[in-house]
Amino acid sequence: MRKWTLPLLPLIVLAGCTSVSKDECLQANWHSIGYKHGADGTEYRDGIDALSQCSEYGVSADIAEYKVGYDQGLAVYCEPENGFTLGMQGASYNGVCNSTAFRKAWQEGNDRYQVQQRLIYIDDRIDDIDRRLKGIRAELNSNQLDNNQQKALYRERKDLENERKDLRKERALLPLLNKLPSVEISTEW
């Protein structure tokens, strides 16, 4: 893997869309800034907008050099392995890559991310149900309820037990989804 040395101050300032001094604009390495933006998956237009701040100081960014660096960085960003990693992290797909392989890899990673998020939700919900069932047991054992209150608690307990049962079944099946390849279905009407 290549390591790129970048002039940090102009890069940080320009990438952060904050104010840019004239000296920073004069010393900027447009190729390196473009590479950084591309490698970060920044949309081209957003990068150009950040560079336009230099015009306030009468400095024109070298857009051609920026574009060369941007395209090189974008090639790194658009590698399928990066798409998978971004998907696994739950990062949204911003559409800067024109690569079907990247998109498929991102989708595969995102599918796995969604399964993991669902597992977390299920575990949290089961914990909530267990706490509520414990509270219902305590209320039913208190002998301070009238008949209607008891019936309501029994119904709630039954509903919660059914929900917990369904969630446990789903939790048992979800790991299987992580082993299946993503399927893309397209239809034409």
Secondary structure per residue as TSV (DSSP state, phi and psi in degrees):
chain	resnum	aa	ss	phi	psi
A	1	M	-	360.0	136.8
A	2	R	-	-80.4	145.9
A	3	K	-	-108.8	136.3
A	4	W	-	-114.2	130.2
A	5	T	-	-94.1	125.5
A	6	L	-	-121.6	142.8
A	7	P	-	-68.0	110.2
A	8	L	H	-68.7	-47.1
A	9	L	H	-60.7	-52.3
A	10	P	H	-62.2	-36.4
A	11	L	H	-64.5	-48.0
A	12	I	H	-62.8	-44.4
A	13	V	H	-65.5	-46.0
A	14	L	H	-69.3	-40.4
A	15	A	H	-68.4	-28.4
A	16	G	T	-84.9	-2.9
A	17	C	T	57.8	38.4
A	18	T	-	-102.4	-177.2
A	19	S	-	-67.3	147.7
A	20	V	-	-122.4	130.4
A	21	S	-	-78.5	162.2
A	22	K	H	-61.9	-42.0
A	23	D	H	-61.5	-40.7
A	24	E	H	-63.7	-39.6
A	25	C	H	-67.5	-40.0
A	26	L	H	-67.5	-31.4
A	27	Q	H	-95.3	-1.9
A	28	A	-	-63.6	141.1
A	29	N	-	-98.5	96.8
A	30	W	H	-62.0	-36.1
A	31	H	H	-62.7	-47.5
A	32	S	H	-64.4	-39.7
A	33	I	H	-65.4	-43.0
A	34	G	H	-61.8	-42.9
A	35	Y	H	-60.0	-46.6
A	36	K	H	-60.4	-46.7
A	37	H	H	-60.6	-44.5
A	38	G	H	-64.2	-45.8
A	39	A	H	-65.8	-23.1
A	40	D	T	-88.2	-6.4
A	41	G	T	79.0	19.6
A	42	T	-	-66.7	140.0
A	43	E	-	-68.2	141.3
A	44	Y	H	-53.7	-45.6
A	45	R	H	-62.1	-37.4
A	46	D	H	-64.6	-39.0
A	47	G	H	-65.0	-43.4
A	48	I	H	-62.7	-39.7
A	49	D	H	-60.6	-40.6
A	50	A	H	-64.4	-39.2
A	51	L	H	-69.9	-26.0
A	52	S	G	-64.7	-15.3
A	53	Q	G	-62.2	-28.1
A	54	C	G	-65.1	-23.8
A	55	S	G	-64.4	-22.9
A	56	E	G	-61.3	-23.6
A	57	Y	G	-105.8	11.0
A	58	G	T	75.4	18.1
A	59	V	-	-107.3	127.2
A	60	S	-	-98.3	126.7
A	61	A	-	-67.8	145.3
A	62	D	-	-82.4	88.5
A	63	I	H	-62.8	-35.8
A	64	A	H	-63.8	-43.8
A	65	E	H	-68.5	-38.9
A	66	Y	H	-59.6	-45.0
A	67	K	H	-63.6	-40.6
A	68	V	H	-61.0	-48.3
A	69	G	H	-64.3	-41.1
A	70	Y	H	-60.2	-46.8
A	71	D	H	-62.6	-38.7
A	72	Q	H	-65.8	-43.6
A	73	G	H	-66.1	-39.4
A	74	L	H	-64.8	-34.4
A	75	A	H	-61.3	-36.9
A	76	V	H	-69.7	-45.6
A	77	Y	H	-60.7	-38.6
A	78	C	T	-84.3	11.1
A	79	E	S	-65.1	137.9
A	80	P	H	-54.1	-36.8
A	81	E	H	-60.1	-39.7
A	82	N	H	-67.8	-38.4
A	83	G	H	-59.6	-44.3
A	84	F	H	-62.2	-45.3
A	85	T	H	-61.1	-45.0
A	86	L	H	-62.2	-42.0
A	87	G	H	-61.8	-43.0
A	88	M	H	-64.2	-26.8
A	89	Q	T	-85.5	-5.8
A	90	G	T	81.5	13.9
A	91	A	-	-70.5	141.3
A	92	S	-	-75.4	154.2
A	93	Y	-	-87.1	118.4
A	94	N	-	-95.6	-1.0
A	95	G	S	79.8	12.0
A	96	V	-	-78.5	-16.5
A	97	C	-	-97.8	131.6
A	98	N	-	-96.5	27.8
A	99	S	-	-106.1	122.5
A	100	T	H	-64.1	-36.9
A	101	A	H	-64.0	-41.2
A	102	F	H	-62.1	-47.6
A	103	R	H	-61.4	-43.7
A	104	K	H	-64.6	-41.8
A	105	A	H	-65.4	-41.8
A	106	W	H	-60.7	-43.9
A	107	Q	H	-61.9	-42.9
A	108	E	H	-60.0	-47.6
A	109	G	H	-63.2	-41.2
A	110	N	H	-67.5	-36.6
A	111	D	H	-60.3	-43.9
A	112	R	H	-65.7	-39.1
A	113	Y	H	-60.6	-44.3
A	114	Q	H	-62.3	-38.9
A	115	V	H	-62.6	-45.2
A	116	Q	H	-62.2	-40.9
A	117	Q	H	-64.9	-38.3
A	118	R	H	-66.2	-40.1
A	119	L	H	-61.2	-41.5
A	120	I	H	-62.9	-45.3
A	121	Y	H	-59.6	-46.3
A	122	I	H	-60.2	-46.3
A	123	D	H	-61.2	-42.8
A	124	D	H	-64.0	-42.3
A	125	R	H	-66.5	-41.7
A	126	I	H	-61.8	-40.6
A	127	D	H	-60.4	-43.4
A	128	D	H	-61.5	-43.8
A	129	I	H	-63.5	-44.4
A	130	D	H	-60.4	-41.5
A	131	R	H	-63.1	-43.2
A	132	R	H	-67.3	-39.7
A	133	L	H	-62.7	-37.4
A	134	K	H	-63.6	-41.7
A	135	G	H	-64.6	-39.4
A	136	I	H	-63.6	-43.7
A	137	R	H	-58.0	-43.3
A	138	A	H	-64.5	-41.3
A	139	E	H	-65.0	-43.2
A	140	L	H	-66.5	-31.7
A	141	N	H	-82.0	-6.6
A	142	S	T	-76.2	-17.8
A	143	N	S	58.4	25.9
A	144	Q	-	-115.0	19.9
A	145	L	-	-112.1	144.7
A	146	D	-	-82.9	176.7
A	147	N	H	-60.5	-42.5
A	148	N	H	-65.8	-39.1
A	149	Q	H	-66.8	-40.0
A	150	Q	H	-63.0	-44.8
A	151	K	H	-60.6	-42.2
A	152	A	H	-62.7	-41.6
A	153	L	H	-67.6	-39.0
A	154	Y	H	-62.8	-41.3
A	155	R	H	-64.1	-45.5
A	156	E	H	-61.3	-42.7
A	157	R	H	-61.1	-44.4
A	158	K	H	-63.1	-44.7
A	159	D	H	-60.6	-44.3
A	160	L	H	-66.1	-39.7
A	161	E	H	-64.4	-39.5
A	162	N	H	-65.5	-42.7
A	163	E	H	-62.7	-44.1
A	164	R	H	-61.5	-41.2
A	165	K	H	-60.9	-45.8
A	166	D	H	-63.4	-41.6
A	167	L	H	-64.6	-38.9
A	168	R	H	-64.9	-38.8
A	169	K	H	-63.1	-46.5
A	170	E	H	-61.5	-43.4
A	171	R	H	-60.2	-37.3
A	172	A	H	-67.7	-31.3
A	173	L	H	-86.8	-27.4
A	174	L	H	-58.3	-39.6
A	175	P	H	-58.5	-27.0
A	176	L	H	-65.2	-31.3
A	177	L	H	-66.1	-31.1
A	178	N	T	-68.6	-16.5
A	179	K	T	-95.7	-11.1
A	180	L	S	-89.7	143.7
A	181	P	-	-71.4	151.9
A	182	S	-	-66.6	145.7
A	183	V	-	-120.1	128.5
A	184	E	-	-105.7	125.5
A	185	I	-	-116.8	125.6
A	186	S	-	-123.2	140.9
A	187	T	-	-126.0	148.2
A	188	E	-	-118.1	128.8
A	189	W	-	-98.1	360.0
